[in-house]
Amino acid sequence: MTTTILVISLTLFGVAIAITFTRILLGPTFSDRVIAMDVIGVNLISAMSIVSILYETKAFLDVMLILAILAFISTIAFSKFLERGAIIERKRKL
């Protein structure tokens, strides 16, 4: 019973990732695309945790942590780019 529920939820996470991927392709603004990429990151982490439960292993925990850090950093970088137009600002001496 538990396995069936986990497989159904994994399938629904796959559908949610596919729908969000269409938002990345068709998003009217750049900020919509950034939010969709963040949502895909969260859904991937959730799907990986379900796979980890199904396989009864802890091998995916490191990968989930790295994926969460990368998704967070990329969201911060894109939002900084939207706000200022540059990710890393450098002061030049003339």
Biotite code that builds the C-alpha atoms (Angstrom):
import biotite.structure as struc

atoms = struc.array([
    struc.Atom([0.000, 0.000, 0.000], chain_id="A", res_id=1, res_name="MET", atom_name="CA", element="C"),
    struc.Atom([2.752, 2.432, 0.914], chain_id="A", res_id=2, res_name="THR", atom_name="CA", element="C"),
    struc.Atom([4.681, 1.596, -2.227], chain_id="A", res_id=3, res_name="THR", atom_name="CA", element="C"),
    struc.Atom([1.661, 2.350, -4.396], chain_id="A", res_id=4, res_name="THR", atom_name="CA", element="C"),
    struc.Atom([1.154, 5.730, -2.753], chain_id="A", res_id=5, res_name="ILE", atom_name="CA", element="C"),
    struc.Atom([4.828, 6.593, -3.217], chain_id="A", res_id=6, res_name="LEU", atom_name="CA", element="C"),
    struc.Atom([4.759, 5.595, -6.895], chain_id="A", res_id=7, res_name="VAL", atom_name="CA", element="C"),
    struc.Atom([1.608, 7.654, -7.487], chain_id="A", res_id=8, res_name="ILE", atom_name="CA", element="C"),
    struc.Atom([3.139, 10.678, -5.769], chain_id="A", res_id=9, res_name="SER", atom_name="CA", element="C"),
    struc.Atom([6.339, 10.239, -7.796], chain_id="A", res_id=10, res_name="LEU", atom_name="CA", element="C"),
    struc.Atom([4.246, 10.207, -10.976], chain_id="A", res_id=11, res_name="THR", atom_name="CA", element="C"),
    struc.Atom([2.432, 13.362, -9.888], chain_id="A", res_id=12, res_name="LEU", atom_name="CA", element="C"),
    struc.Atom([5.744, 15.079, -9.173], chain_id="A", res_id=13, res_name="PHE", atom_name="CA", element="C"),
    struc.Atom([6.836, 14.147, -12.708], chain_id="A", res_id=14, res_name="GLY", atom_name="CA", element="C"),
    struc.Atom([3.671, 15.702, -14.114], chain_id="A", res_id=15, res_name="VAL", atom_name="CA", element="C"),
    struc.Atom([4.242, 18.837, -12.025], chain_id="A", res_id=16, res_name="ALA", atom_name="CA", element="C"),
    struc.Atom([7.816, 19.104, -13.318], chain_id="A", res_id=17, res_name="ILE", atom_name="CA", element="C"),
    struc.Atom([6.577, 18.754, -16.911], chain_id="A", res_id=18, res_name="ALA", atom_name="CA", element="C"),
    struc.Atom([3.944, 21.457, -16.419], chain_id="A", res_id=19, res_name="ILE", atom_name="CA", element="C"),
    struc.Atom([6.492, 23.764, -14.809], chain_id="A", res_id=20, res_name="THR", atom_name="CA", element="C"),
    struc.Atom([8.911, 23.113, -17.670], chain_id="A", res_id=21, res_name="PHE", atom_name="CA", element="C"),
    struc.Atom([6.295, 24.426, -20.071], chain_id="A", res_id=22, res_name="THR", atom_name="CA", element="C"),
    struc.Atom([6.175, 27.588, -17.919], chain_id="A", res_id=23, res_name="ARG", atom_name="CA", element="C"),
    struc.Atom([9.916, 27.960, -18.457], chain_id="A", res_id=24, res_name="ILE", atom_name="CA", element="C"),
    struc.Atom([9.475, 27.664, -22.210], chain_id="A", res_id=25, res_name="LEU", atom_name="CA", element="C"),
    struc.Atom([6.361, 29.852, -22.502], chain_id="A", res_id=26, res_name="LEU", atom_name="CA", element="C"),
    struc.Atom([6.818, 32.238, -19.575], chain_id="A", res_id=27, res_name="GLY", atom_name="CA", element="C"),
    struc.Atom([6.015, 35.796, -20.562], chain_id="A", res_id=28, res_name="PRO", atom_name="CA", element="C"),
    struc.Atom([8.654, 37.355, -18.305], chain_id="A", res_id=29, res_name="THR", atom_name="CA", element="C"),
    struc.Atom([12.113, 36.448, -17.114], chain_id="A", res_id=30, res_name="PHE", atom_name="CA", element="C"),
    struc.Atom([10.987, 36.432, -13.485], chain_id="A", res_id=31, res_name="SER", atom_name="CA", element="C"),
    struc.Atom([8.321, 33.806, -14.294], chain_id="A", res_id=32, res_name="ASP", atom_name="CA", element="C"),
    struc.Atom([11.041, 31.602, -15.720], chain_id="A", res_id=33, res_name="ARG", atom_name="CA", element="C"),
    struc.Atom([13.233, 32.065, -12.640], chain_id="A", res_id=34, res_name="VAL", atom_name="CA", element="C"),
    struc.Atom([10.389, 31.108, -10.314], chain_id="A", res_id=35, res_name="ILE", atom_name="CA", element="C"),
    struc.Atom([9.591, 28.078, -12.489], chain_id="A", res_id=36, res_name="ALA", atom_name="CA", element="C"),
    struc.Atom([13.211, 26.925, -12.280], chain_id="A", res_id=37, res_name="MET", atom_name="CA", element="C"),
    struc.Atom([13.066, 27.233, -8.492], chain_id="A", res_id=38, res_name="ASP", atom_name="CA", element="C"),
    struc.Atom([9.832, 25.213, -8.414], chain_id="A", res_id=39, res_name="VAL", atom_name="CA", element="C"),
    struc.Atom([11.459, 22.509, -10.558], chain_id="A", res_id=40, res_name="ILE", atom_name="CA", element="C"),
    struc.Atom([14.346, 22.370, -8.089], chain_id="A", res_id=41, res_name="GLY", atom_name="CA", element="C"),
    struc.Atom([11.975, 21.883, -5.163], chain_id="A", res_id=42, res_name="VAL", atom_name="CA", element="C"),
    struc.Atom([9.998, 19.232, -7.049], chain_id="A", res_id=43, res_name="ASN", atom_name="CA", element="C"),
    struc.Atom([13.191, 17.379, -7.987], chain_id="A", res_id=44, res_name="LEU", atom_name="CA", element="C"),
    struc.Atom([14.306, 17.326, -4.377], chain_id="A", res_id=45, res_name="ILE", atom_name="CA", element="C"),
    struc.Atom([10.906, 15.973, -3.339], chain_id="A", res_id=46, res_name="SER", atom_name="CA", element="C"),
    struc.Atom([10.958, 13.324, -6.068], chain_id="A", res_id=47, res_name="ALA", atom_name="CA", element="C"),
    struc.Atom([14.467, 12.268, -5.066], chain_id="A", res_id=48, res_name="MET", atom_name="CA", element="C"),
    struc.Atom([13.368, 11.884, -1.467], chain_id="A", res_id=49, res_name="SER", atom_name="CA", element="C"),
    struc.Atom([10.532, 9.627, -2.587], chain_id="A", res_id=50, res_name="ILE", atom_name="CA", element="C"),
    struc.Atom([12.955, 7.541, -4.652], chain_id="A", res_id=51, res_name="VAL", atom_name="CA", element="C"),
    struc.Atom([15.221, 7.344, -1.601], chain_id="A", res_id=52, res_name="SER", atom_name="CA", element="C"),
    struc.Atom([12.314, 6.018, 0.462], chain_id="A", res_id=53, res_name="ILE", atom_name="CA", element="C"),
    struc.Atom([11.350, 3.520, -2.251], chain_id="A", res_id=54, res_name="LEU", atom_name="CA", element="C"),
    struc.Atom([14.886, 2.128, -2.538], chain_id="A", res_id=55, res_name="TYR", atom_name="CA", element="C"),
    struc.Atom([15.406, 2.312, 1.240], chain_id="A", res_id=56, res_name="GLU", atom_name="CA", element="C"),
    struc.Atom([18.780, 4.009, 0.891], chain_id="A", res_id=57, res_name="THR", atom_name="CA", element="C"),
    struc.Atom([20.472, 7.167, 2.104], chain_id="A", res_id=58, res_name="LYS", atom_name="CA", element="C"),
    struc.Atom([22.624, 7.546, -1.009], chain_id="A", res_id=59, res_name="ALA", atom_name="CA", element="C"),
    struc.Atom([20.450, 10.310, -2.470], chain_id="A", res_id=60, res_name="PHE", atom_name="CA", element="C"),
    struc.Atom([20.644, 12.596, 0.562], chain_id="A", res_id=61, res_name="LEU", atom_name="CA", element="C"),
    struc.Atom([23.961, 14.174, -0.482], chain_id="A", res_id=62, res_name="ASP", atom_name="CA", element="C"),
    struc.Atom([22.669, 14.753, -3.999], chain_id="A", res_id=63, res_name="VAL", atom_name="CA", element="C"),
    struc.Atom([19.493, 16.359, -2.645], chain_id="A", res_id=64, res_name="MET", atom_name="CA", element="C"),
    struc.Atom([21.536, 18.691, -0.446], chain_id="A", res_id=65, res_name="LEU", atom_name="CA", element="C"),
    struc.Atom([23.750, 19.776, -3.346], chain_id="A", res_id=66, res_name="ILE", atom_name="CA", element="C"),
    struc.Atom([20.715, 20.270, -5.593], chain_id="A", res_id=67, res_name="LEU", atom_name="CA", element="C"),
    struc.Atom([19.027, 22.413, -2.936], chain_id="A", res_id=68, res_name="ALA", atom_name="CA", element="C"),
    struc.Atom([22.130, 24.587, -2.541], chain_id="A", res_id=69, res_name="ILE", atom_name="CA", element="C"),
    struc.Atom([22.503, 25.015, -6.305], chain_id="A", res_id=70, res_name="LEU", atom_name="CA", element="C"),
    struc.Atom([18.816, 25.880, -6.743], chain_id="A", res_id=71, res_name="ALA", atom_name="CA", element="C"),
    struc.Atom([19.029, 28.475, -3.976], chain_id="A", res_id=72, res_name="PHE", atom_name="CA", element="C"),
    struc.Atom([22.209, 30.073, -5.339], chain_id="A", res_id=73, res_name="ILE", atom_name="CA", element="C"),
    struc.Atom([20.851, 30.193, -8.889], chain_id="A", res_id=74, res_name="SER", atom_name="CA", element="C"),
    struc.Atom([17.633, 31.852, -7.699], chain_id="A", res_id=75, res_name="THR", atom_name="CA", element="C"),
    struc.Atom([19.629, 34.460, -5.789], chain_id="A", res_id=76, res_name="ILE", atom_name="CA", element="C"),
    struc.Atom([21.901, 35.083, -8.797], chain_id="A", res_id=77, res_name="ALA", atom_name="CA", element="C"),
    struc.Atom([18.985, 35.511, -11.211], chain_id="A", res_id=78, res_name="PHE", atom_name="CA", element="C"),
    struc.Atom([17.122, 37.830, -8.848], chain_id="A", res_id=79, res_name="SER", atom_name="CA", element="C"),
    struc.Atom([20.262, 39.918, -8.378], chain_id="A", res_id=80, res_name="LYS", atom_name="CA", element="C"),
    struc.Atom([20.646, 40.058, -12.150], chain_id="A", res_id=81, res_name="PHE", atom_name="CA", element="C"),
    struc.Atom([17.040, 41.231, -12.520], chain_id="A", res_id=82, res_name="LEU", atom_name="CA", element="C"),
    struc.Atom([17.495, 43.895, -9.875], chain_id="A", res_id=83, res_name="GLU", atom_name="CA", element="C"),
    struc.Atom([20.860, 45.355, -10.860], chain_id="A", res_id=84, res_name="ARG", atom_name="CA", element="C"),
    struc.Atom([21.677, 44.044, -14.317], chain_id="A", res_id=85, res_name="GLY", atom_name="CA", element="C"),
    struc.Atom([24.904, 42.416, -13.112], chain_id="A", res_id=86, res_name="ALA", atom_name="CA", element="C"),
    struc.Atom([25.557, 39.505, -10.824], chain_id="A", res_id=87, res_name="ILE", atom_name="CA", element="C"),
    struc.Atom([29.033, 40.532, -9.643], chain_id="A", res_id=88, res_name="ILE", atom_name="CA", element="C"),
    struc.Atom([29.746, 44.209, -9.430], chain_id="A", res_id=89, res_name="GLU", atom_name="CA", element="C"),
    struc.Atom([33.317, 45.354, -9.730], chain_id="A", res_id=90, res_name="ARG", atom_name="CA", element="C"),
    struc.Atom([34.593, 48.816, -8.935], chain_id="A", res_id=91, res_name="LYS", atom_name="CA", element="C"),
    struc.Atom([37.190, 49.852, -11.462], chain_id="A", res_id=92, res_name="ARG", atom_name="CA", element="C"),
    struc.Atom([39.931, 52.316, -10.803], chain_id="A", res_id=93, res_name="LYS", atom_name="CA", element="C"),
    struc.Atom([40.412, 54.802, -13.593], chain_id="A", res_id=94, res_name="LEU", atom_name="CA", element="C"),
])
